[in-house]
Amino acid sequence: MNCRHATRLLSEAQERQLSRRERFGLSFHVMICGACRRFQKQLRLLRQLLSQASPKTLAAVYASDVRLSDSRRQNIKTLLREASHAE
């Protein structure tokens, strides 16, 4: 399993139950991959923070027009590409 597949499964696990095979492969990958382990922790933290936020706060966040700058977006894409090639 590569990082791209692992991060997709980590995200999907927020919405659906993964199959036993997916969970096993993902668990093994996360055990050996620090980047995916960090991503998993970040997802857990986001989920926890969102569960504690008030409906009014969430509505304000979703209503705001928050966007990354083009340069920041490009930096993130570059980092993700480099991380996927590093495995």
Steps between C-alpha positions, in 0.01 A plus 500: 500500500630846418436829681241616248291187554549516877389863529198426282403213730561710812263761361242243390509341844339819632191425289482122470625183664805365321519133408716273711757487220507880469539542878784248512691658211442848635609406852821349370574801279431750779729301730796550268419841349547808716332733249181294491509460878507881529214528251298251705563703818402820321172344383426385855574847638280669238216259575536566873508878454201497268301288744565760773415805290162666538257494207530880478879480471480228235248700299729804508798293385308344213353835398836674488693511177832365627742408222867420470717730295618361168859477626395314818285262294795433267731438800258242638473324163879489474537357851238234432670402174838477674352291782342256255832458316693450827337168576 
